[in-house]
Structures are given as C-alpha cells and as structure tokens.
Amino acid sequence: MSNRKVIYHELAPEDAKQWMDAMKPEEFTLLDVRTPVEYSIAHIEGAILIPENELQEKMKDRLSNKEKPIFVYCRSGVRSKKAAQILANAGYRKVYEFGGIIDWKFGTVTDY
C-alpha cells in the first residue's frame, strides 16, 4: 500500500477561465465550496454549491462522474484546497483548484 498523496491540479484563475471557456458547460463541473450565505451574495455563474464541510457526504450523489473535470473555488483558496484534496483522495481524476473568488476578475452573479 502506498503512502503517496493523491494530487489535484492547481490553476491560476485566468487559466481556469480559459479552460472552462474552451469547454461546453455540460463537460465540466464548477464547484463552489463556500457557505450558502457566501454563495448567495456572489458566485461564479454556473457554479454548484457544496460547502467544503459537507463535501465528503454529498460528493457521491452530487458529483457522480469521477472522470468529469471539476473546477473548485472558495473565497480565498483555503477551503478549495481542502475540498480538492478530498475529491482527489476519493478517486476524482480531473480536479482543478483555482483559489478564491476574491481573485476572480471575470464577473459574478448573485441570488438577490
């Protein structure tokens, strides 16, 4: 048995945007791992919300395709790194963490 840490990929927000723009929306998942309140104030269009502290229990049902690219963000990059590692450890093969929404310069939407 290996003690090797399963890794995910880290991207700059600009690179994540470029990758997502090159794909159809149904070809990837954009995952926001902040709280529902944070999400309602502002989130990236098309993002689904699974708070980082609920990811372990909800990922199997909400993220059923382990081969589909998942782009993960939070507010500053701390929770998204934890979430990306949880996903990678669970066997998700294409996990791309791009930090926090505070560094996202491409517009957001709100639930208000």
C-alpha positions as CSV (number, residue, x, y, z in Angstrom):
1,M,0.0,0.0,0.0
2,S,1.3,3.4,-1.0
3,N,1.5,6.4,1.3
4,R,1.7,8.6,-1.8
5,K,-0.6,11.6,-1.5
6,V,-3.1,11.8,-4.4
7,I,-2.7,15.1,-6.1
8,Y,-5.0,17.6,-7.7
9,H,-4.1,20.4,-10.2
10,E,-3.7,24.0,-9.2
11,L,-4.5,26.7,-11.8
12,A,-4.4,30.4,-11.8
13,P,-7.9,31.9,-12.1
14,E,-7.1,33.1,-15.6
15,D,-6.1,29.6,-16.7
16,A,-9.2,28.1,-15.1
17,K,-11.3,30.7,-17.0
18,Q,-9.6,29.9,-20.3
19,W,-10.1,26.1,-19.8
20,M,-13.7,26.5,-18.9
21,D,-14.4,28.8,-21.9
22,A,-12.9,26.2,-24.2
23,M,-15.4,23.6,-23.0
24,K,-19.2,23.3,-23.1
25,P,-20.9,23.9,-19.7
26,E,-22.1,20.3,-19.5
27,E,-18.5,19.0,-20.0
28,F,-17.3,20.2,-16.6
29,T,-18.5,21.0,-13.1
30,L,-17.8,24.3,-11.4
31,L,-17.8,23.8,-7.7
32,D,-18.2,26.5,-5.0
33,V,-17.3,25.1,-1.6
34,R,-18.2,28.2,0.5
35,T,-21.2,28.6,2.7
36,P,-24.8,29.1,1.4
37,V,-24.7,32.8,2.6
38,E,-21.4,33.5,0.7
39,Y,-22.8,31.8,-2.4
40,S,-26.0,33.8,-2.4
41,I,-24.0,37.1,-2.1
42,A,-21.9,36.4,-5.2
43,H,-20.8,33.3,-7.1
44,I,-19.4,32.4,-10.5
45,E,-22.1,31.8,-13.0
46,G,-22.9,28.1,-13.4
47,A,-21.3,27.1,-10.1
48,I,-22.9,24.5,-7.9
49,L,-22.7,24.8,-4.2
50,I,-21.4,22.1,-1.9
51,P,-19.9,23.6,1.2
52,E,-16.5,22.1,2.0
53,N,-17.6,20.7,5.3
54,E,-20.4,18.8,3.6
55,L,-18.4,17.6,0.6
56,Q,-17.5,14.2,2.0
57,E,-21.1,13.2,2.5
58,K,-22.6,14.8,-0.6
59,M,-20.0,14.2,-3.4
60,K,-21.1,10.7,-4.2
61,D,-24.6,11.9,-5.1
62,R,-23.9,15.3,-6.5
63,L,-20.6,14.5,-8.3
64,S,-21.3,11.1,-9.7
65,N,-18.9,11.1,-12.7
66,K,-15.3,10.8,-11.4
67,E,-13.9,11.4,-14.9
68,K,-15.6,14.8,-15.5
69,P,-13.4,17.8,-14.8
70,I,-14.2,19.7,-11.6
71,F,-13.0,23.3,-11.1
72,V,-13.1,24.1,-7.4
73,Y,-13.0,27.5,-5.7
74,C,-13.9,29.2,-2.4
75,R,-13.3,32.7,-1.0
76,S,-9.5,32.8,-0.7
77,G,-8.2,29.4,-1.6
78,V,-8.0,27.6,1.8
79,R,-11.3,25.6,1.6
80,S,-10.9,24.9,-2.1
81,K,-7.5,23.3,-1.5
82,K,-9.1,21.1,1.3
83,A,-12.0,20.2,-1.0
84,A,-9.8,19.4,-4.0
85,Q,-7.7,17.0,-1.8
86,I,-10.9,15.4,-0.6
87,L,-12.0,14.8,-4.2
88,A,-8.7,13.6,-5.3
89,N,-8.5,11.1,-2.4
90,A,-11.9,9.9,-3.3
91,G,-10.8,9.0,-6.8
92,Y,-11.9,12.0,-8.8
93,R,-9.3,12.2,-11.6
94,K,-9.6,15.7,-13.0
95,V,-9.7,18.1,-10.1
96,Y,-8.6,21.7,-10.8
97,E,-8.4,24.1,-7.8
98,F,-8.1,27.8,-8.7
99,G,-8.2,29.6,-5.4
100,G,-10.7,32.1,-4.3
101,I,-13.4,34.2,-5.7
102,I,-11.6,37.3,-4.4
103,D,-9.1,36.7,-7.2
104,W,-11.7,36.1,-9.9
105,K,-11.8,39.1,-12.2
106,F,-14.4,37.7,-14.7
107,G,-17.7,38.6,-13.1
108,T,-20.0,37.0,-10.7
109,V,-23.8,36.6,-10.2
110,T,-25.9,37.0,-7.1
111,D,-29.1,35.3,-5.9
112,Y,-30.6,38.6,-4.9
